[in-house]
Amino acid sequence: CADDAPPERIAALEHEGVRILRVPRDGDRIDLRRALDMCAADGVQTIFAEGGAEIAGSLLALGAIQRMYIFLAPLFLGPGALPAFGLTQPEPGRWRCTSTEWHGSDVLVTMDLPEAD
């Protein structure tokens, strides 16, 4: 959480067994690169980030994604809809589809970034 998070909220989480990493802010958000570096220094190798277009775009912009799981639903939102990755879009042709799974009428697409040669 941000290093200026309310102490009572931190205490409540810690009481439930949550380990808190305090991360400095970068403007009005936490410093995402610093948060990822702190997790890596702690031995964390995988992070599940589900938060919408803003966090997805920020992680893409940092080059911090190696695999994406994308659910596609048969729902057309129209021209006013938010893009899936905010202002940052995955590079065309760089990602490869490694699997698809049907879940009712939705499909889960797994996309991997190929290993660097």
Backbone bond lengths (Angstrom), bond angles and torsions (degrees), N, CA, C in turn:
res aa  C-N    CA-C-N  psi(-1)  N-CA   C-N-CA  omega(-1)  CA-C   N-CA-C  phi
1 C - - - 1.448 - - 1.529 108.48 -
2 A 1.295 115.52 168.31 1.464 120.03 178.87 1.520 109.51 -63.24
3 D 1.307 116.04 146.21 1.466 120.39 -177.19 1.525 113.40 -65.64
4 D 1.341 116.48 -11.31 1.464 119.59 177.34 1.534 112.03 -108.38
5 A 1.345 117.33 20.07 1.471 120.98 178.94 1.529 110.26 -62.93
6 P 1.324 117.64 150.17 1.470 121.14 -179.27 1.538 111.32 -59.44
7 P 1.323 117.50 127.11 1.469 121.56 -177.69 1.523 113.76 -56.45
8 E 1.338 117.08 -34.89 1.469 119.03 -179.29 1.527 112.00 -67.24
9 R 1.316 117.55 -33.43 1.474 120.86 176.91 1.516 110.57 -70.95
10 I 1.336 116.41 -40.18 1.465 120.33 177.25 1.523 109.83 -63.12
11 A 1.329 116.31 -45.01 1.468 120.61 179.91 1.528 111.26 -60.58
12 A 1.332 117.26 -40.50 1.466 120.75 179.77 1.529 111.15 -64.13
13 L 1.317 116.72 -41.59 1.466 120.19 178.20 1.528 111.04 -67.17
14 E 1.314 116.57 -44.89 1.464 120.46 179.25 1.530 110.95 -62.18
15 H 1.323 116.81 -35.32 1.465 121.42 177.56 1.535 110.73 -61.11
16 E 1.325 116.22 -30.38 1.468 121.59 179.37 1.525 112.03 -88.01
17 G 1.335 117.03 4.60 1.462 120.52 176.89 1.515 115.27 93.56
18 V 1.328 117.06 8.02 1.456 121.09 179.45 1.519 109.47 -79.09
19 R 1.314 116.81 131.82 1.464 121.10 174.78 1.525 107.69 -89.96
20 I 1.303 117.11 125.25 1.462 123.32 -175.40 1.524 110.13 -102.15
21 L 1.328 115.62 130.17 1.460 121.70 169.56 1.525 106.49 -106.96
22 R 1.300 116.75 123.75 1.473 120.95 179.32 1.530 108.92 -90.42
23 V 1.316 114.71 124.42 1.461 121.75 -174.08 1.520 109.00 -118.86
24 P 1.327 117.36 135.00 1.467 119.20 177.54 1.526 110.99 -66.06
25 R 1.302 114.95 158.41 1.463 121.08 178.22 1.531 110.60 -84.30
26 D 1.323 113.34 153.10 1.455 122.68 171.54 1.527 104.46 -125.46
27 G 1.314 117.06 88.80 1.464 121.29 -171.74 1.516 109.27 75.44
28 D 1.321 116.75 -127.58 1.466 119.98 -178.52 1.534 112.83 -95.16
29 R 1.308 117.86 7.31 1.473 122.99 179.84 1.526 109.23 -125.28
30 I 1.339 115.42 167.92 1.463 117.02 174.07 1.523 108.88 -72.48
31 D 1.305 116.29 156.82 1.463 122.44 176.30 1.530 106.62 -76.17
32 L 1.325 115.87 98.63 1.461 121.47 -173.52 1.528 111.93 -62.32
33 R 1.319 117.71 -42.04 1.472 120.70 178.84 1.529 109.20 -60.27
34 R 1.316 117.35 -44.34 1.473 121.27 179.45 1.529 110.61 -63.66
35 A 1.332 117.14 -41.17 1.467 120.79 178.69 1.525 110.64 -61.30
36 L 1.333 116.89 -43.55 1.467 120.37 178.96 1.525 111.17 -66.41
37 D 1.325 116.59 -39.84 1.468 120.31 177.52 1.528 111.11 -63.01
38 M 1.333 116.87 -40.03 1.467 120.62 178.97 1.527 110.60 -65.43
39 C 1.320 116.69 -40.72 1.471 119.92 177.58 1.526 110.59 -64.36
40 A 1.327 117.16 -43.87 1.463 120.89 179.24 1.525 111.31 -61.83
41 A 1.330 116.40 -41.03 1.471 120.25 178.71 1.523 111.23 -63.86
42 D 1.337 115.80 -24.14 1.466 122.00 178.91 1.527 111.91 -88.26
43 G 1.339 117.20 0.11 1.456 120.92 178.98 1.517 115.30 93.91
44 V 1.321 117.31 3.66 1.468 120.58 179.04 1.525 108.48 -74.03
45 Q 1.339 116.07 127.17 1.463 120.72 -179.35 1.517 113.32 -111.15
46 T 1.330 116.74 -18.77 1.457 121.19 -177.31 1.523 109.56 -135.11
47 I 1.322 115.11 135.65 1.458 120.75 177.37 1.522 108.08 -130.04
48 F 1.316 116.28 133.09 1.463 122.42 173.23 1.518 106.67 -96.36
49 A 1.322 116.54 114.09 1.464 120.91 -177.94 1.517 108.68 -115.93
50 E 1.323 116.12 106.32 1.456 121.28 177.80 1.518 107.05 -121.16
51 G 1.314 115.60 105.01 1.445 117.34 -176.69 1.513 113.42 -154.94
52 G 1.310 117.17 0.80 1.450 119.62 178.06 1.517 113.37 104.06
53 A 1.325 113.37 -169.22 1.460 121.53 -171.85 1.523 113.15 -62.08
54 E 1.318 117.53 -37.34 1.460 119.74 -174.77 1.525 112.26 -66.79
55 I 1.339 116.66 -48.60 1.472 118.71 -179.62 1.535 110.05 -69.83
56 A 1.337 117.56 -38.33 1.466 120.47 178.44 1.527 110.59 -61.20
57 G 1.334 116.60 -46.06 1.463 120.36 179.12 1.515 112.55 -65.03
58 S 1.333 116.88 -38.58 1.469 120.45 179.05 1.520 110.99 -65.12
59 L 1.325 116.94 -42.70 1.471 120.42 178.64 1.519 111.41 -66.38
60 L 1.337 117.03 -38.65 1.470 120.14 175.91 1.520 110.88 -63.00
61 A 1.330 116.56 -44.87 1.465 120.85 -178.70 1.530 111.52 -61.60
62 L 1.336 116.80 -32.41 1.467 120.86 178.20 1.530 112.66 -79.30
63 G 1.320 117.02 -10.33 1.462 120.33 -175.47 1.518 111.59 71.54
64 A 1.325 116.62 30.63 1.468 121.34 -173.33 1.529 113.70 -99.80
65 I 1.325 117.90 9.47 1.461 120.67 -178.08 1.522 109.72 -113.58
66 Q 1.331 115.59 129.92 1.466 121.00 174.22 1.525 111.06 -111.02
67 R 1.346 116.91 -23.49 1.466 121.20 179.90 1.524 108.66 -142.32
68 M 1.336 115.02 138.16 1.462 120.56 176.33 1.522 108.68 -123.45
69 Y 1.324 114.87 139.48 1.458 122.10 170.53 1.516 106.15 -111.56
70 I 1.313 116.80 118.91 1.457 121.15 -175.44 1.524 108.95 -123.02
71 F 1.335 115.96 121.83 1.461 120.38 174.37 1.521 109.00 -90.30
72 L 1.307 115.73 131.64 1.458 122.11 175.69 1.522 107.77 -113.93
73 A 1.313 115.57 129.21 1.462 121.11 -179.92 1.523 108.86 -118.79
74 P 1.325 117.03 150.15 1.464 120.18 179.65 1.530 111.26 -77.69
75 L 1.318 115.18 63.05 1.460 121.49 -178.72 1.524 107.84 -134.98
76 F 1.295 117.13 121.93 1.456 121.55 -179.43 1.516 108.96 -101.03
77 L 1.326 116.75 119.14 1.454 121.61 -173.37 1.523 113.73 -91.76
78 G 1.311 117.66 -17.45 1.451 120.49 176.74 1.518 113.52 88.73
79 P 1.334 116.49 -177.51 1.464 121.55 -172.61 1.530 114.59 -68.28
80 G 1.322 119.47 -18.24 1.458 121.14 -179.39 1.521 113.50 -88.02
81 A 1.319 117.60 0.17 1.472 121.42 -177.58 1.529 111.19 -72.27
82 L 1.327 115.49 151.63 1.464 120.52 175.85 1.520 110.18 -76.74
83 P 1.332 117.71 142.41 1.463 119.76 175.54 1.535 109.90 -68.12
84 A 1.310 116.40 150.44 1.473 121.71 -175.30 1.520 113.29 -61.30
85 F 1.317 118.27 -27.55 1.461 121.42 -175.80 1.524 112.29 -121.80
86 G 1.290 117.89 26.98 1.455 120.04 -179.59 1.518 109.88 62.94
87 L 1.312 115.81 -136.69 1.465 120.49 -178.75 1.514 112.75 -84.34
88 T 1.330 116.91 -16.14 1.462 121.39 179.89 1.518 108.88 -96.59
89 Q 1.309 117.38 128.03 1.458 121.31 179.24 1.528 109.63 -115.29
90 P 1.349 117.03 146.29 1.468 119.12 175.03 1.523 110.18 -59.70
91 E 1.328 115.77 145.89 1.461 119.45 -179.61 1.525 110.10 -68.34
92 P 1.336 118.16 127.26 1.467 120.47 178.90 1.529 110.83 -60.14
93 G 1.314 116.35 138.73 1.458 121.34 176.59 1.508 115.10 79.34
94 R 1.321 118.63 -8.50 1.461 120.91 -176.60 1.528 111.54 -87.80
95 W 1.305 117.79 -31.83 1.457 122.86 -177.48 1.513 109.99 -93.55
96 R 1.349 116.49 148.21 1.464 119.00 176.06 1.521 109.88 -122.63
97 C 1.308 114.69 140.92 1.461 121.38 177.82 1.524 107.43 -77.36
98 T 1.327 116.57 123.35 1.467 120.26 -178.55 1.527 112.45 -106.82
99 S 1.326 117.42 -18.55 1.464 119.01 175.15 1.521 110.68 -167.03
100 T 1.320 113.91 158.20 1.459 121.56 171.76 1.527 107.61 -135.74
101 E 1.313 115.76 144.32 1.465 122.30 179.08 1.517 108.30 -138.37
102 W 1.304 116.11 132.75 1.462 120.51 176.52 1.517 109.74 -87.82
103 H 1.317 115.86 136.35 1.469 124.27 174.81 1.520 106.45 -130.66
104 G 1.326 115.63 89.39 1.458 119.63 -172.81 1.517 108.67 65.68
105 S 1.326 117.41 -125.81 1.467 120.32 178.59 1.534 112.33 -92.71
106 D 1.327 117.67 0.14 1.471 122.22 177.28 1.518 109.63 -95.73
107 V 1.314 115.79 156.47 1.464 119.93 176.62 1.531 108.89 -127.97
108 L 1.324 115.12 135.17 1.465 122.14 175.70 1.523 107.62 -98.32
109 V 1.316 116.40 120.34 1.456 122.74 179.55 1.532 108.02 -108.40
110 T 1.321 116.45 126.68 1.458 121.31 175.77 1.522 107.84 -101.95
111 M 1.335 114.97 126.16 1.471 121.62 -179.19 1.517 108.70 -120.08
112 D 1.340 116.33 131.16 1.459 121.41 179.15 1.513 110.54 -117.34
113 L 1.319 114.07 146.76 1.450 121.25 172.58 1.528 106.17 -88.38
114 P 1.333 118.56 119.77 1.470 119.15 -178.77 1.521 111.89 -58.90
115 E 1.324 115.91 145.74 1.467 121.57 176.93 1.521 109.73 -60.04
116 A 1.323 116.75 142.72 1.479 120.57 177.15 1.522 108.86 -70.25
117 D 1.315 115.52 138.58 1.475 120.12 179.24 1.504 111.53 -82.12
